Amino acid sequence: MTNPDSTVTDEIPSVAELLATAVGSVGGAHRDGQLAMASAVANAIDTGEHLAVQAGTGTGKSLAYLVPAVRHAVETGKTVLVSTATIALQRQLIDRDLPRLADALAPSLGRRPEVAILKGRGNYLCLNKIHSGAADEPDGELFDAFAISAMGREVKRLREWTSDTETGDRDDLDPGVSNNGWRQVSVSARECLGANTCPYGTDCFAETARRKATQADLVVTNHALLAIDALSPADILPEHDVVIVDEAHELTDRITSVATNELSSASIAGLARRCGKLIDDELADALAGGGELLGTLLDQVPIGRWAEIPVGAAETLASLRDRLAQARTAIGPVQRGAAADPEAAAARSAAVTGLEETRDAVVRILESFAEPDESRRADVVWVGEELVRSDRRRVLRVAPLSVGGLLRASLFADATVILTSATLTIGGSFDALAVTWGLPIAAGSTIDSDAAAETGSRSVTATGKTAATGVRWTGLDVGSPFNHGSSAILYVAKHLPPPGRDGLGERFFTELTELIGAAGGRTLSLFSSMRAAKEAAEELRERVDVPILCQGDDATGALVRRFAEDEPTCLFGTLSLWQGVDVPGPSCTLVTIDRIPFPRPDDPLLTARQRAVEARGGNGFMTVAASHAALLLAQGTGRLLRATDDRGVVAVLDSRLATARYGGFLVASLPPFWRTTDPAQARGALTRLREARVS
């Protein structure tokens, strides 16, 4: 918490006045949506009622939530958290938005607001691990001369960087290193010896970041650390009374990712090697044998979700659980204090952490099947595959069926929460995302495709309350400064056959060729799979005379820069481009989407969530699959208009958007572009835009 003595006693200007000051300092202009959002955020902070606010691209939502947040922190002396999903936004806030805002508002606030950034401990160099020489045992796939040599060079560079960096933050290292290399110089929170017992505790980068955070008015963190804080009995984040979740459409997926555990034969083998010097050979061999039994089991069962635990799996997992417990007991307590050998303590701590986390995962899997009703289980268990270099290896995963209860109990119960993004309404309603966050839906509200198709208003509002918990929230869409109807066309290729499993097809390639030709290149083509993106890139390079870049040809950031700098260039890619490309101007005049991005029908987690909805009498397809597709579709179409003078066409080459009953629900999630199913109209608009650039 910030120092109460540092609060300002003189009357602080209103949020509207501070916003005007902030906007003026960066040469901006008044925006109605930005002021409406800032006022709503301030009201939420004052009343304690949670707020979900959709703010379209160009609204200036960062300032709209930062201004009332900073005002509240300075006035009360309490810390405000801002959580983001991506490193790009985190850097934008820390490196650009907040320094400018702090300078602009300092005269009005009476002092300069203090800002800090806080990440999970694993994001910082561990001085004890570096100086003690305690390196993780490399996994089996690293036992070749080239890989070990490459990792050795990375570790050497990291050791040298230790004397140059002030933060020890991995994101400040340029160029970066591999995950395997970084693991040699970092520890998780559970592996950490603790600041009071570590010989480098006073200089620890992670502890320094935490100390700064406890004294800051505003702390920028990430969704993953929010999840870790929610799952941990200890307080990871500084004391706070307001949390602002930007990129809130990704909150559920990020929380789910952190709450997911996995087991594999290779991970158990690595753990056994790590424990080898700390326990006797017989116990180490028994632990390694438990991993081999797990590997045999995973090779024998089908890939996919476990509706019931397979024959023999309970015995194999129970045996592994017991061997992990025996190894943990044999290691005994980690010696701490000044007399402890730092290298030995670090090795013991790492081994104990691995044993406890792995045993917790095994127990979690076994306990998940205690509930006979699959739809009421807390977790979903499945066998998947991971690609390790050129080998496919099977892995057993367990993930929460829902994170709504966790968020309701840990996030919404302890602070006022503001959730914001450019895309929060799905099918014209906040309900779909509200349910995943654990918030009550508006009274009498349902996810109905027919009603959604008729939704024309962009000023969507909603309120919800759960009597039992007292959770109250409001949803507000402040719109966008863009005139979508006159700036862009949504073209749906109704005449094309629905996409199938046999690839994209000649008619698809012809359609895409004609659109790119009309646009003169300047196309961002989004695909539902990397296979489709590569197939289309190879085919179109033979058909058009403009450069075609494909994701994977180079680092994604470098490809996006080349796409932005050379107008005729086209960029083809998959998921990260659906959400991560910000290219204003004529370089992105056409956005194409190959198919509605429904989740894979064999996705074990989303399938389980869909069945759980159906077991409660709901429409699982609309609630889970269609909502998932709508959110991605909104993100993808949002790549087109990034500045108020942008113009162009979004072309969805999946006829189902125009012909299927759920099409109206999906379209209601998109910006209100002018719509057509006539290919000649789409090509004509692109041709006019191209010719206007030439003239």
C-alpha positions in Angstrom: 0.0 0.0 0.0 1.2 3.5 -0.6 2.2 5.7 2.3 -0.9 7.4 3.7 1.2 10.4 4.6 1.8 10.9 0.9 -1.9 11.5 0.0 -2.9 14.9 -1.1 -5.0 16.9 1.3 -6.0 19.7 -1.1 -9.1 19.1 -3.2 -8.2 17.1 -6.3 -9.8 18.1 -9.7 -12.6 15.9 -11.0 -12.0 13.0 -13.3 -13.3 15.0 -16.2 -10.9 17.8 -15.5 -8.0 15.4 -15.1 -8.9 13.6 -18.3 -9.0 16.9 -20.2 -5.5 17.7 -18.9 -4.1 14.3 -19.8 -5.6 14.3 -23.3 -4.3 17.9 -23.9 -0.8 16.9 -22.8 -0.5 14.3 -25.5 -2.1 16.5 -28.2 -5.3 14.5 -28.3 -8.9 15.5 -28.8 -12.1 15.1 -26.7 -13.9 11.8 -27.3 -17.4 11.3 -25.9 -16.8 7.5 -25.4 -13.6 8.1 -23.5 -15.3 10.5 -21.1 -18.2 8.2 -20.6 -15.9 5.4 -19.8 -13.8 7.4 -17.4 -16.9 8.6 -15.6 -18.2 5.0 -15.4 -14.9 3.8 -14.0 -14.9 6.5 -11.4 -18.4 5.7 -10.4 -17.6 2.0 -10.0 -14.6 2.8 -7.8 -16.8 5.1 -5.7 -19.7 2.6 -5.3 -17.8 -0.6 -5.2 -19.9 -2.1 -8.0 -18.0 -4.1 -10.6 -17.9 -2.8 -14.2 -17.5 -4.4 -17.6 -16.9 -1.8 -20.2 -16.5 -2.4 -23.9 -14.5 0.4 -25.6 -13.9 0.1 -29.3 -10.6 0.7 -31.0 -9.8 4.4 -31.0 -11.7 5.2 -27.8 -8.6 5.8 -25.8 -9.6 3.3 -23.1 -6.1 3.3 -21.4 -6.4 6.9 -20.4 -10.1 6.4 -19.6 -9.3 3.9 -16.8 -5.9 5.2 -15.8 -7.0 8.7 -14.9 -9.7 7.7 -12.4 -7.4 5.0 -11.1 -4.6 7.3 -10.4 -6.9 9.9 -8.9 -8.3 7.3 -6.5 -4.9 6.1 -5.5 -3.5 9.5 -4.8 -6.6 10.7 -3.0 -6.9 7.6 -0.7 -3.3 6.3 -0.5 -4.5 2.9 -1.7 -2.9 0.8 -4.5 -4.7 0.1 -7.8 -3.7 -2.9 -9.9 -3.9 -2.9 -13.7 -3.7 -6.4 -15.2 -2.9 -7.1 -18.9 -2.8 -10.2 -21.0 0.0 -9.3 -23.4 3.5 -8.0 -23.0 2.8 -5.5 -25.7 0.2 -3.7 -23.7 2.2 -4.0 -20.5 5.1 -2.3 -22.2 2.8 0.4 -23.7 1.5 1.2 -20.2 4.9 1.2 -18.4 7.0 2.7 -21.2 4.6 5.2 -22.7 1.2 5.8 -21.3 1.9 6.0 -17.5 5.1 8.2 -17.7 3.3 10.7 -19.8 0.2 10.6 -17.6 2.2 11.0 -14.4 4.0 14.0 -15.8 0.8 15.6 -17.0 -1.2 15.1 -13.8 1.6 15.9 -11.3 0.7 19.6 -11.0 -3.0 18.9 -10.6 -2.5 16.1 -8.1 0.1 17.8 -6.0 2.7 15.1 -6.6 3.9 12.7 -9.3 2.1 9.3 -9.0 4.3 6.4 -8.3 4.1 3.4 -10.8 5.6 -0.1 -10.6 5.5 -3.3 -12.6 5.2 -6.7 -11.0 5.4 -10.2 -12.5 5.7 -13.7 -11.3 9.0 -14.7 -9.7 10.0 -16.9 -12.6 10.3 -13.8 -14.8 13.3 -12.5 -12.8 16.9 -13.7 -12.6 17.7 -15.6 -9.5 21.0 -14.4 -8.1 21.4 -17.4 -5.8 20.9 -19.8 -8.7 23.4 -18.0 -10.9 26.1 -17.5 -8.3 25.8 -20.9 -6.6 26.0 -22.8 -9.9 22.8 -24.7 -9.2 21.5 -25.5 -12.7 18.5 -27.6 -13.6 19.2 -31.0 -15.0 18.4 -30.8 -18.7 15.5 -32.8 -19.9 16.2 -35.9 -22.0 15.6 -34.2 -25.3 18.5 -31.8 -24.6 21.1 -34.5 -24.4 22.8 -33.8 -27.7 25.9 -31.7 -28.2 24.2 -28.9 -30.2 21.4 -28.3 -27.8 23.6 -28.3 -24.7 26.1 -26.0 -26.4 23.4 -23.6 -27.4 21.9 -23.5 -24.0 25.4 -23.1 -22.5 25.9 -20.0 -24.6 22.6 -18.6 -23.4 23.4 -19.2 -19.8 26.8 -17.5 -20.3 25.1 -14.4 -21.8 22.6 -14.4 -18.9 25.4 -14.5 -16.3 27.0 -11.5 -18.1 23.7 -9.7 -18.3 23.3 -9.9 -14.5 25.9 -7.2 -14.0 24.3 -4.9 -16.5 20.5 -5.1 -15.8 18.8 -3.1 -13.1 15.6 -5.1 -13.2 16.6 -8.7 -13.9 13.3 -8.9 -15.9 13.3 -11.4 -18.8 11.3 -9.0 -21.0 14.1 -6.5 -20.8 16.6 -9.0 -22.3 17.0 -8.3 -26.1 17.5 -10.6 -27.9 15.7 -13.1 -25.7 16.7 -16.7 -24.8 14.9 -20.1 -24.9 12.7 -21.3 -22.1 15.2 -24.0 -21.3 18.0 -21.4 -21.1 16.0 -19.1 -18.8 15.1 -22.0 -16.5 18.8 -22.3 -15.6 18.8 -18.9 -14.0 15.3 -18.5 -12.5 13.1 -20.1 -9.9 9.4 -20.4 -9.2 7.8 -19.0 -6.1 7.8 -22.4 -4.5 11.5 -23.0 -5.3 12.6 -19.7 -3.8 14.6 -19.9 -0.6 12.9 -16.8 0.8 14.4 -13.3 1.1 15.2 -13.7 4.8 17.3 -16.9 4.3 18.7 -16.4 0.8 22.3 -15.0 0.8 21.2 -12.7 -2.0 17.9 -11.7 -0.6 18.7 -8.0 -0.2 19.7 -7.7 -3.8 17.0 -10.0 -5.3 15.4 -8.6 -8.4 12.0 -10.2 -7.6 12.0 -8.8 -4.1 13.1 -5.4 -5.3 10.1 -5.4 -7.7 7.8 -6.4 -4.9 9.1 -3.7 -2.6 8.5 -1.1 -5.3 5.0 -2.4 -5.9 4.1 -2.0 -2.2 5.0 1.7 -2.3 3.3 2.4 -5.7 0.0 4.1 -6.4 -0.5 2.0 -9.5 0.9 -1.5 -10.2 0.9 -3.0 -13.6 0.8 -6.8 -13.6 -0.6 -9.6 -15.7 -3.5 -12.1 -15.8 -1.2 -15.0 -15.0 0.0 -13.4 -11.7 -3.7 -12.6 -10.9 -4.3 -16.4 -11.2 -1.3 -17.3 -9.1 -2.4 -14.9 -6.4 -5.9 -16.4 -6.5 -4.6 -20.0 -6.3 -1.9 -19.3 -3.6 -2.6 -19.2 0.1 0.0 -16.4 0.4 -0.4 -12.8 -0.7 1.5 -12.5 -4.0 0.2 -9.1 -5.0 0.3 -5.9 -2.9 -2.7 -4.9 -0.9 -5.2 -3.2 -3.1 -8.8 -2.2 -3.3 -9.3 -1.8 -7.1 -8.3 -4.1 -10.0 -8.5 -3.0 -13.6 -8.4 -6.0 -16.0 -7.5 -4.8 -19.5 -7.8 -7.3 -22.4 -10.5 -8.9 -20.2 -11.7 -11.1 -23.1 -8.6 -13.2 -22.4 -9.0 -13.4 -18.6 -10.7 -16.8 -18.5 -8.2 -18.5 -20.8 -5.2 -17.1 -18.9 -6.6 -18.2 -15.6 -7.4 -21.6 -17.0 -3.8 -22.0 -18.3 -2.2 -21.2 -15.0 -4.6 -23.6 -13.2 -3.8 -26.5 -15.6 -1.4 -29.3 -14.6 0.3 -31.9 -16.7 2.2 -35.2 -16.3 4.4 -37.1 -18.7 7.0 -39.8 -18.5 9.7 -37.4 -19.5 8.8 -34.9 -16.7 8.9 -37.7 -14.1 12.3 -38.9 -15.4 13.7 -35.4 -15.2 12.4 -35.1 -11.6 14.0 -38.5 -10.7 17.3 -37.2 -12.0 17.0 -34.0 -10.0 16.3 -35.9 -6.8 19.1 -38.5 -7.6 21.7 -36.8 -5.3 19.3 -36.2 -2.5 17.7 -39.7 -2.0 19.1 -43.2 -2.2 19.4 -45.0 -5.5 16.5 -47.4 -4.8 14.0 -44.6 -4.2 15.3 -42.7 -7.3 14.9 -45.8 -9.4 11.4 -46.4 -8.0 10.4 -42.8 -8.9 11.8 -43.2 -12.4 9.9 -46.5 -12.7 6.7 -44.7 -11.8 7.3 -42.4 -14.7 7.9 -45.4 -17.0 4.6 -47.0 -15.9 2.8 -43.7 -16.6 4.4 -43.6 -20.1 3.2 -47.1 -20.8 -0.3 -46.2 -19.6 -0.5 -43.1 -21.8 0.7 -45.1 -24.9 -2.0 -47.7 -24.3 -5.1 -45.4 -23.9 -6.6 -43.2 -26.7 -5.9 -39.6 -27.0 -8.7 -37.5 -25.7 -10.8 -36.8 -22.7 -11.3 -39.3 -19.9 -15.0 -39.4 -19.2 -14.2 -42.2 -16.7 -10.8 -43.3 -15.5 -9.4 -46.1 -17.7 -8.8 -49.6 -16.5 -5.4 -49.7 -14.7 -5.0 -45.9 -14.6 -6.1 -45.5 -11.0 -3.5 -48.1 -9.8 -0.7 -46.5 -11.9 -1.4 -43.0 -10.6 -1.8 -44.2 -7.0 1.6 -45.9 -7.2 3.2 -42.8 -8.7 1.6 -40.7 -5.9 3.0 -42.9 -3.2 6.5 -42.9 -4.8 6.5 -39.1 -5.0 5.5 -38.9 -1.3 8.2 -41.3 -0.3 10.8 -39.3 -2.2 9.6 -36.1 -0.6 9.8 -37.6 2.9 13.3 -38.9 2.2 14.6 -35.5 1.3 13.3 -34.0 4.6 13.1 -30.3 5.3 15.1 -27.8 3.3 17.7 -26.3 5.6 17.4 -22.6 5.9 19.3 -19.8 7.7 22.8 -18.4 7.6 24.4 -21.8 8.1 22.7 -23.3 5.1 24.8 -24.0 2.0 23.1 -21.9 -0.8 23.8 -24.4 -3.5 22.5 -27.4 -1.5 19.5 -25.4 -0.3 18.6 -24.4 -3.8 18.9 -28.0 -5.1 16.7 -29.3 -2.3 14.2 -26.6 -2.8 13.9 -27.3 -6.5 13.5 -31.0 -5.9 10.9 -30.5 -3.2 8.9 -28.1 -5.3 8.9 -30.6 -8.2 7.9 -33.5 -6.0 5.1 -31.6 -4.3 3.7 -30.0 -7.5 3.7 -33.3 -9.3 2.1 -35.2 -6.4 -0.6 -32.4 -6.2 -1.3 -33.0 -9.9 -1.6 -36.7 -9.5 -3.9 -36.3 -6.5 -6.0 -33.8 -8.4 -6.5 -36.2 -11.3 -7.5 -39.1 -9.0 -9.9 -37.0 -6.9 -11.6 -35.6 -10.0 -13.3 -38.9 -10.7 -14.8 -39.2 -7.2 -17.8 -37.3 -8.5 -19.8 -39.7 -10.7 -21.6 -37.0 -12.6 -19.2 -35.7 -15.2 -20.9 -32.4 -15.6 -20.5 -31.6 -11.9 -16.8 -32.4 -11.7 -14.4 -29.6 -10.8 -11.8 -30.7 -13.4 -11.4 -32.1 -16.8 -8.7 -34.8 -17.5 -7.4 -35.7 -20.9 -4.5 -37.2 -22.8 -2.9 -35.0 -25.4 0.3 -34.8 -27.4 3.2 -32.4 -27.3 5.9 -31.9 -30.0 9.4 -32.1 -28.5 11.7 -31.3 -31.3 10.7 -33.9 -33.9 9.0 -36.3 -31.5 5.4 -36.4 -30.4 5.0 -37.4 -26.8 1.9 -38.0 -24.8 1.0 -36.0 -21.8 -1.8 -36.2 -19.2 -3.5 -32.9 -18.5 -6.0 -31.7 -15.9 -7.7 -28.3 -16.1 -10.7 -26.7 -14.3 -14.1 -27.1 -15.9 -14.8 -23.5 -14.9 -12.8 -20.7 -13.3 -15.9 -18.7 -12.5 -16.0 -19.8 -8.9 -12.4 -19.1 -8.4 -12.7 -15.6 -9.8 -15.9 -14.9 -7.8 -14.3 -15.9 -4.6 -10.8 -14.5 -5.0 -11.0 -11.5 -7.4 -14.5 -10.1 -7.2 -14.9 -10.7 -3.4 -11.8 -8.7 -2.4 -11.8 -5.6 -4.6 -13.7 -3.5 -7.0 -13.0 -4.9 -10.5 -13.2 -3.0 -13.8 -13.0 -5.3 -16.9 -12.4 -3.8 -20.2 -11.6 -4.7 -23.9 -12.6 -3.7 -27.4 -14.6 -6.9 -27.5 -16.7 -8.0 -24.5 -20.2 -8.3 -25.9 -21.0 -11.6 -27.7 -24.2 -11.8 -29.6 -25.0 -8.3 -28.5 -24.7 -9.2 -24.8 -22.2 -9.3 -21.9 -23.7 -12.5 -20.6 -21.5 -15.0 -22.2 -18.3 -13.6 -20.7 -20.0 -12.7 -17.4 -20.8 -16.3 -16.9 -17.1 -17.4 -17.5 -16.0 -14.7 -14.9 -18.4 -16.0 -12.3 -20.7 -13.0 -12.5 -24.5 -13.3 -12.6 -26.2 -12.6 -15.9 -28.8 -9.9 -16.2 -32.2 -10.9 -15.0 -34.2 -12.8 -17.7 -31.3 -12.7 -20.1 -30.5 -15.6 -22.4 -28.1 -16.3 -25.3 -30.6 -16.4 -28.1 -29.5 -16.4 -31.8 -32.7 -15.0 -33.1 -32.9 -12.1 -30.7 -29.2 -11.4 -31.2 -29.7 -11.2 -35.0 -32.1 -8.3 -34.4 -29.7 -6.4 -32.1 -28.8 -3.1 -33.8 -27.9 -1.0 -30.8 -24.3 -0.5 -29.9 -25.0 1.1 -26.5 -25.5 -2.3 -24.8 -26.0 -2.1 -21.0 -26.5 -4.9 -18.4 -26.7 -5.3 -14.7 -26.6 -8.4 -12.6 -26.7 -9.3 -8.9 -26.4 -12.5 -6.9 -28.4 -12.2 -3.7 -26.4 -14.9 -2.0 -23.1 -13.3 -2.5 -24.1 -9.7 -3.0 -22.0 -9.5 -6.2 -23.2 -6.6 -8.3 -21.9 -5.5 -11.7 -22.8 -3.2 -14.6 -22.0 -3.6 -18.3 -21.5 -0.7 -20.6 -20.6 -0.4 -24.3 -19.2 3.2 -24.9 -19.0 2.6 -28.6 -16.2 3.6 -31.0 -15.2 6.9 -32.6 -15.2 5.0 -36.0 -18.2 5.4 -38.3 -18.2 1.7 -39.1 -21.0 1.8 -41.6 -19.3 4.3 -43.9 -15.7 3.2 -43.3 -15.9 -0.5 -43.9 -17.8 -3.3 -45.6 -18.5 -6.8 -44.1 -18.6 -9.1 -47.1 -19.7 -12.7 -46.6 -19.1 -15.0 -49.6 -22.5 -16.6 -49.5 -22.0 -18.3 -52.9 -19.1 -20.4 -51.7 -19.6 -24.0 -50.5 -19.3 -24.5 -46.7 -15.7 -25.3 -45.6 -14.9 -29.0 -45.3 -12.1 -31.2 -44.2 -10.5 -31.5 -47.7 -8.6 -28.3 -47.7 -9.5 -24.9 -49.0 -10.4 -25.8 -52.6 -10.2 -24.1 -56.0 -13.3 -21.8 -55.5 -11.8 -20.5 -52.3 -8.5 -19.7 -53.9 -10.2 -18.1 -56.9 -12.2 -15.9 -54.5 -9.2 -14.9 -52.5 -7.1 -14.2 -55.6 -9.8 -11.8 -57.0 -10.1 -10.0 -53.7 -6.3 -9.5 -53.3 -6.1 -8.4 -56.9 -8.8 -5.8 -56.4 -7.1 -4.5 -53.3 -3.6 -4.4 -54.9 -2.2 -6.6 -52.1 -2.6 -4.8 -48.8 -4.3 -7.9 -47.3 -4.2 -9.5 -43.9 -5.4 -13.1 -44.4 -6.5 -14.9 -41.2 -6.8 -18.7 -41.1 -8.1 -21.1 -38.5 -5.0 -23.3 -38.8 -1.3 -23.0 -39.7 -1.8 -25.7 -42.3 -4.4 -23.7 -44.1 -2.3 -20.5 -43.9 0.7 -22.2 -45.4 -1.4 -23.9 -48.1 -3.0 -20.6 -49.1 0.3 -18.8 -49.1 1.9 -21.3 -51.4 -1.1 -21.3 -53.8 -1.5 -17.5 -53.9 2.2 -16.9 -54.6 1.6 -18.6 -57.9 -1.5 -16.5 -58.7 -0.8 -12.9 -57.7 2.2 -10.6 -58.3 2.4 -9.0 -54.9 4.6 -10.3 -52.0 3.0 -12.9 -49.7 4.4 -13.3 -46.2 3.4 -16.3 -44.1 3.6 -16.6 -40.3 6.5 -18.8 -39.5 8.7 -17.4 -42.3 10.3 -15.1 -39.7 9.5 -13.8 -36.2 5.9 -12.5 -36.1 7.0 -9.0 -35.1 9.3 -8.7 -38.0 6.7 -10.0 -40.5 4.1 -7.4 -39.2 6.7 -4.6 -39.6 7.4 -5.7 -43.2 3.6 -5.9 -43.9 3.1 -2.4 -42.5 6.0 -0.8 -44.3 5.3 -2.1 -47.8 1.8 -1.4 -49.0 1.4 -4.1 -51.7 2.6 -6.9 -49.2 0.1 -9.4 -47.9 0.5 -11.3 -44.6 -1.1 -14.7 -44.0 -1.3 -16.3 -40.6 -3.2 -17.8 -37.7 -4.3 -17.2 -34.1 -1.8 -14.7 -32.8 -2.5 -12.5 -35.9 -6.2 -12.5 -35.2 -5.5 -10.6 -32.0 -2.1 -9.1 -32.2 -1.8 -6.9 -35.3 -2.2 -3.2 -35.1 -1.5 -1.7 -38.6 -3.3 1.5 -39.3 -3.3 3.0 -42.7 -3.6 1.6 -46.3 -1.2 -1.3 -45.7 -4.2 -3.2 -44.3 -7.1 -2.5 -46.6 -8.5 -6.0 -46.8 -8.9 -8.5 -44.0 -10.0 -12.0 -45.0 -11.1 -14.9 -42.8 -11.1 -18.4 -44.1 -13.8 -19.9 -41.8 -15.8 -19.2 -38.7 -13.3 -20.0 -35.9 -15.2 -22.6 -34.0 -13.1 -24.6 -31.5 -12.0 -28.0 -32.7 -14.7 -30.6 -32.1 -12.1 -32.8 -30.3 -11.0 -30.0 -27.9 -11.4 -31.8 -24.6 -11.8 -28.8 -22.3 -14.3 -26.9 -24.4 -16.2 -30.1 -25.2 -16.5 -30.9 -21.5 -17.7 -27.3 -20.8 -20.3 -27.6 -23.6 -21.6 -30.9 -22.2 -21.8 -29.4 -18.7 -24.0 -26.6 -20.1 -26.2 -29.1 -21.8 -26.5 -31.2 -18.6 -28.0 -28.1 -16.9 -30.5 -27.7 -19.7 -28.7 -25.0 -21.7 -27.6 -24.8 -25.2 -24.0 -26.0 -25.1 -23.2 -25.1 -28.7 -24.3 -21.5 -28.4 -22.9 -20.9 -24.9 -19.5 -22.4 -25.6 -18.6 -23.1 -29.2 -20.5 -20.2 -30.8 -19.4 -17.7 -28.1 -15.8 -18.8 -28.6 -16.1 -18.3 -32.3 -17.9 -14.9 -31.9 -15.1 -13.6 -29.7 -12.4 -14.6 -32.1 -14.4 -13.3 -35.1 -14.8 -9.9 -33.4 -11.0 -9.8 -32.7 -10.2 -10.7 -36.3 -12.5 -8.2 -37.9 -11.1 -5.6 -35.5 -7.8 -5.7 -37.3 -9.2 -3.6 -40.2 -10.0 -0.2 -38.7 -7.2 1.0 -36.4 -7.4 4.7 -37.1 -10.4 7.0 -37.8 -9.4 7.5 -41.5 -8.9 3.8 -42.3 -11.1 2.3 -45.0 -11.5 -1.2 -46.2 -13.3 -4.6 -46.4 -13.6 -7.5 -44.1 -14.2 -10.6 -46.2 -15.5 -13.8 -44.5 -15.1 -16.6 -46.9 -17.4 -19.0 -45.0 -20.9 -19.0 -46.3 -22.3 -20.2 -43.0 -22.1 -16.7 -41.6 -24.9 -15.8 -44.0 -26.8 -19.1 -44.2 -26.7 -20.8 -40.8 -29.2 -20.1 -38.0 -26.4 -19.0 -35.6 -25.0 -16.5 -38.2 -27.1 -13.7 -36.7 -25.6 -14.3 -33.3 -22.1 -14.1 -34.7 -22.8 -11.0 -36.8 -24.3 -9.3 -33.7 -20.9 -9.6 -32.1 -19.1 -7.7 -34.9 -18.8 -4.0 -35.5 -21.8 -2.5 -37.4 -20.1 -2.5 -40.9 -22.1 -2.1 -44.0 -22.9 -5.6 -45.1 -23.1 -7.4 -48.5 -23.0 -10.9 -49.9 -22.3 -9.5 -53.5 -18.6 -10.2 -54.4 -18.8 -7.5 -57.1 -19.6 -4.8 -54.5 -16.6 -5.9 -52.3 -14.2 -6.0 -55.2 -15.5 -2.7 -56.5 -14.9 -1.0 -53.1 -11.4 -2.4 -53.0 -10.6 -1.3 -56.5 -11.8 2.3 -55.7 -9.6 2.4 -52.6 -6.6 1.1 -54.6 -7.1 3.6 -57.4 -7.5 6.4 -54.9 -4.0 5.5 -53.5 -2.5 5.6 -57.0 -4.0 8.9 -57.9 
